[in-house]
Amino acid sequence: MSVQALQRIVDRSKRIVFFGGAGVSTASGIPDFRSENGLYRRDFSGDGAFAGLTPEMILSQSFFYLNPEKFFDFYRRYLLHPEAVPNAAHRKLFALERADKLRGIVTQNIDGLHKSAGNRRVYELHGSVHENYCLDCGAFYPMEAILRSQGVPRCGRCGRGGAPGGVIKPWVVLYGEAPDKYTCMGACREISNCDALIVAGTSLSVEPAASFLGYFHGRDLVVINDEATPADARATLVLRGNVAEILNEIEVR
């Protein structure tokens, strides 16, 4: 199967939804999680700060509350990429939305690059590094506040009498936390109403996001990924390769 087949699907579709994962942002310099060189495959045994720990352990709700200093050390080092900018995949999806062919983006990524590219119909299932809030007063903070802080970031608005303010928590879904139900409802609604679903850059191994494909009853299911996924067997079209390179070849017309 070729990119020409994808072009035909895009041309005949009126309601496209894009379901993406970490592979969408690798061309922006953000490492993925589960590939051979992904974050979850790294060996941290030689790092004194994280020796004996796995990323899944560190990025859990319990670890955040029990070891906040180590959590934020890891979070700043490996989850924040302030230099990253939208790549060809993000830009093409924005062009499809402007042409009113793309009705929604459902993303597992927390980098915020879809919104940076201009897309507005974005469902960030796992949150965003650009949104952070005080656990005590709810005050909002941008990503830059986390980057500028040292240790555990504290709110500067709710501290009283010299006491530190509340801990600032990233609006990122940690292991052990449930994703926002309204975001999930919106994502499932878009998937159930589209005539073409493009699944790209994801192994479909994370729940509950992976189960959202069960809501798709449209005509064309497209899978773009380096490796096989559970959705390949039911897909209209399967393309192996770099998501940004493949989407960049599509014409919006």
C-alpha positions in Angstrom: 0.0 0.0 0.0 1.2 3.5 -0.8 0.8 7.1 0.2 -1.4 7.5 -2.9 -3.9 5.2 -1.2 -3.9 7.5 1.8 -4.5 10.5 -0.5 -7.5 8.8 -1.9 -9.0 8.2 1.5 -8.3 11.8 2.6 -9.9 13.1 -0.6 -13.1 11.2 -0.2 -13.5 11.7 3.5 -15.6 14.6 5.0 -15.1 13.9 8.7 -11.5 12.8 9.5 -10.3 12.2 13.1 -6.6 11.8 13.9 -5.6 9.6 16.8 -1.9 10.1 17.6 0.8 9.0 20.0 4.5 9.7 20.7 5.6 8.8 17.2 4.0 12.0 15.9 6.4 14.2 17.8 9.7 12.4 17.3 10.4 14.6 14.3 10.2 17.5 16.7 13.1 16.1 18.7 10.9 14.6 21.5 11.8 10.9 22.2 9.0 8.4 22.2 8.4 5.9 25.0 8.4 2.3 23.8 10.6 2.1 20.8 14.1 0.6 20.9 15.5 4.0 22.0 12.4 5.1 23.9 12.4 6.5 27.4 10.9 3.3 28.9 13.8 1.3 27.4 16.6 3.3 29.0 18.7 1.9 31.7 18.8 4.2 34.8 20.8 1.9 36.9 23.9 4.1 36.5 22.1 7.2 37.6 22.3 7.6 41.4 19.1 9.7 41.5 17.0 7.1 39.8 18.8 3.8 40.3 16.5 0.9 40.9 13.5 2.9 39.5 11.6 2.7 36.2 10.0 5.6 34.4 6.6 4.0 35.1 7.3 4.0 38.8 8.5 7.6 38.8 5.7 8.9 36.7 3.0 7.5 39.0 0.6 9.3 41.3 2.0 7.6 44.4 5.6 8.6 43.6 4.5 12.2 42.9 3.2 12.5 46.5 5.8 10.4 48.2 8.9 11.6 46.4 8.0 15.0 44.8 11.7 16.2 44.6 12.8 13.1 42.6 9.6 13.3 40.5 10.3 16.9 39.5 13.9 16.1 38.8 13.0 13.4 36.4 10.1 15.4 35.0 12.2 18.4 34.1 15.0 16.2 32.6 12.9 13.9 30.4 9.4 15.2 30.0 9.9 18.9 29.2 11.2 20.0 25.8 10.8 23.7 25.6 12.8 23.9 22.4 10.4 21.6 20.5 8.3 23.1 17.7 5.6 21.6 15.5 6.8 19.4 12.6 5.4 18.6 9.2 2.7 16.2 10.7 1.4 18.9 13.0 1.4 21.5 10.2 -0.5 19.2 7.8 -3.1 18.4 10.4 -3.6 22.1 10.9 -4.1 22.5 7.1 -6.7 19.7 7.2 -8.6 21.4 10.0 -8.6 24.7 8.2 -10.0 22.9 5.1 -12.7 21.6 7.4 -11.8 18.0 6.6 -10.2 17.2 10.0 -12.9 17.3 12.7 -10.7 16.4 15.7 -7.4 15.3 17.0 -7.2 12.8 19.9 -3.7 12.7 21.2 -1.9 10.7 23.9 1.0 13.3 23.8 1.5 15.9 26.5 3.8 18.2 24.5 1.0 20.6 23.3 2.4 20.7 19.8 -0.9 20.2 18.1 -2.2 23.4 19.7 1.0 25.2 19.0 0.5 24.4 15.3 -2.9 26.1 15.4 -5.3 23.2 15.8 -8.3 23.9 18.1 -10.2 20.7 18.1 -7.7 18.8 20.2 -8.4 16.3 22.9 -5.3 15.8 25.1 -6.1 12.5 26.8 -3.0 12.6 29.0 -3.0 16.4 29.7 -0.4 18.9 28.8 3.0 20.1 30.2 1.8 23.6 29.4 -0.9 23.5 32.0 0.0 23.3 35.7 -2.0 24.2 38.8 -1.6 24.8 42.5 -3.0 21.8 44.5 -4.2 24.3 47.2 -5.7 27.3 45.5 -5.9 26.1 41.8 -3.8 29.0 40.5 -2.6 28.3 36.9 1.1 28.2 35.9 2.7 27.8 32.5 5.5 25.3 31.8 8.1 28.1 32.2 7.2 28.3 35.9 8.2 24.6 36.3 11.4 25.1 34.4 12.4 28.2 36.4 11.8 26.5 39.7 14.1 24.3 41.7 13.1 21.3 43.7 9.4 21.1 44.3 7.6 24.1 42.6 5.5 26.1 45.0 2.6 28.5 44.4 3.5 32.2 45.0 -0.1 33.2 45.4 -1.5 31.2 48.3 1.4 31.2 50.8 0.7 33.1 54.0 3.0 34.5 56.7 6.1 33.2 55.1 4.7 29.7 54.7 5.2 28.1 51.3 2.3 28.0 49.0 0.8 24.8 47.6 2.6 22.4 45.4 2.2 23.1 41.7 1.2 19.9 39.9 1.4 19.4 36.1 -1.9 18.7 34.4 -0.5 15.4 33.2 -2.2 12.1 33.8 0.1 10.0 35.9 0.0 6.2 36.3 -2.7 5.5 38.8 -4.7 8.6 37.8 -7.9 8.6 35.6 -7.9 10.8 32.6 -10.4 13.7 32.5 -13.8 12.2 31.8 -15.0 15.1 29.7 -11.9 15.0 27.5 -12.5 11.3 27.0 -16.2 11.8 26.2 -15.4 14.4 23.6 -12.7 12.1 22.0 -15.1 9.1 21.9 -17.8 11.3 20.4 -15.5 12.5 17.6 -14.3 9.0 16.8 -17.8 7.6 16.7 -18.9 10.3 14.3 -16.0 10.3 11.8 -15.9 8.5 8.4 -12.1 8.1 8.5 -9.9 7.5 11.5 -6.1 7.9 11.1 -4.2 6.2 13.9 -0.5 7.3 13.9 2.6 7.0 16.0 1.2 4.8 18.7 1.6 1.2 19.7 -2.0 1.2 21.1 -0.7 -0.4 24.3 -2.0 2.2 26.8 -5.5 2.0 28.2 -8.1 3.4 28.3 -7.0 5.4 25.2 -6.4 2.3 23.1 -10.0 1.0 23.7 -11.4 4.3 22.2 -10.9 2.7 18.7 -13.9 0.5 19.5 -16.1 3.6 19.0 -15.1 3.8 15.3 -17.7 2.6 12.9 -16.7 4.6 9.8 -15.5 3.6 6.4 -11.7 3.9 6.5 -9.3 3.1 9.3 -5.7 4.0 8.6 -2.7 3.0 10.7 0.7 4.7 10.3 3.4 3.3 12.6 6.9 1.9 12.5 5.8 -1.3 14.2 2.7 -3.5 14.1 -0.3 -2.5 16.2 -3.4 -4.4 17.4 -5.5 -2.3 14.9 -3.6 -3.5 11.8 -5.9 -6.4 11.2 -9.0 -4.3 10.8 -7.4 -1.4 9.0 -8.3 -0.3 5.5 -4.7 0.9 5.0 -1.5 0.2 7.0 1.6 2.3 6.3 5.0 1.7 7.9 7.3 4.7 8.3 7.8 8.1 9.8 4.5 9.9 10.5 5.8 13.4 9.6 7.3 12.2 6.3 4.1 10.4 5.3 1.6 13.1 6.2 3.8 15.7 4.5 3.2 14.0 1.2 -0.6 14.5 1.5 -2.2 17.3 -0.5 -5.1 19.2 1.1 -7.7 19.9 -1.5 
